[in-house]
Amino acid sequence: MCGACGSISYSDSVLGKEPTFRKRILVAQVVTAACARLPGAPRITALAEGWSVSGATGSIELCHTVGDIWLVVRDRGGLPLQQALEARVLSEEPGSLEANVVSLGLRLTQQRQIDKSHSTQLTGI
């Protein structure tokens, strides 16, 4: 919790120790662009304390970290999202904020596909 303003601060490995509003806007733009071709693409909006992720049905999720955004988006995007991120990660400058955002999304999406495949093998469905 911030001693000056009383707000809760969330640790975010992508944004580092200085999660400025400008960085939040950039994250929203990167995720929105990565999801642009998905059916019912989510809309990501930067907020002072995080982001909102709006779905095609009007649902809204509040996210405090970049990882939170990808966890919400990956459940809606599946394999097409993973393919979009695989293509996008090649075009980003290594070490940039954009590359870090896309790389995290790709890792989480790939993990989802592995978990889903493993679950299917266990249940036989």
N, C-alpha and C positions, 0 to 999 in steps of 0.2 A: 504494500500500500504506500502511496506517495504521501510523505509527511506534509508537503505544501498544499496539495489540493484534495487529499483524501481518496483519490481514485485508486483502484486496484491496477497494478501493472502485471502483465503477463510476459513470461519469458518466451522469446521467439528467436530461434536459431537463425532464421533467414534475415530478419531485420536487424539483429544485433542489439546493442545497448541504446541505440538512438532511433526508435520507431517514429520518425517524423510523419506528418500528414502527407507530405510529398511522396515519401516512400510508400505509404498506404495507397495513394492514388496510383502509383506506378504498378504496384502489385495487382490492384483491381484491373488495370488495363491489360496486364500480361495474362491473367487468368481468363478474362473476358475474351481476349483475342484467341487464346488456346481453345476455348470452348465454342467459338463462333459458329462452326459448321455442325455442331451437334443438334439433334432434334430437341426442341424445347430448351435451347441454350440458356443457362442461368445468367442473371445480371448481377454483377458484383459492384457494390457501392462502398467507397471508403468512408469510414466514420471516424470521429475523433478517438474512439477507444478500440477500433477494430474495423470490421466489415459486415455488411449485410449481403446475403446471398438469396436472391429472389428467383423462384422457380416459375415455370410457365403456368402453373395452376394458381399462382398467387401466394404460395407458401414462402415464408421468410425465415431464414436461419441467421442468427447472429454469431459471428466468429471473432475470436480474439487473437488468433495466430494464423500464419499462412498455412500451417498444417491443418488447422480446423477447416479452412476454406476447401482445401483439396479433399478432405474426408467427406465433406458434404457433396462436392461436385463429382467425385469419383463414383459414388453410389448411383448417380444419375447418368454418368457418361459411359461406363463400362469399357469395352474393347475399342470403340471408336475414339474415346478420349485418349486411351493409351497410345493408339496409332498417331493421333494428332500431336501428342507430346513428344513421341519419338522423333517425328519430323522436325518439330520446333526446337528441340534441344540442340540439334546440329547447327542451327542458324544463330544461336546466341553466343555472345562473347564469353569465354570461360572466366569464371570468377565474378561476373557482373551480377547485380541484383536480379536482373531478368533471368539469367542462367540458373541462379540458385532457386528461384521460384519455380521454374519449369522442371528442374532436376528433382526437387522435392515432390512435385506433383507426379512425375514419372515414377519415382520410387514407390510412392504410396499406391499408385494405380497398378503397378506391376505386382506389388505385394497383395493387393486385393484379388488379382487374377490367380495368383498362386494359392491363396487361401481358398478361393472359390473352387479351384480345380481339386485341391486336396480334400475339401469337404465333399465334393461330388464322388470322389474315389472311395471315401469312407462309407457313404450312404448308398452308393450305387445308383443314385438318381441323376 
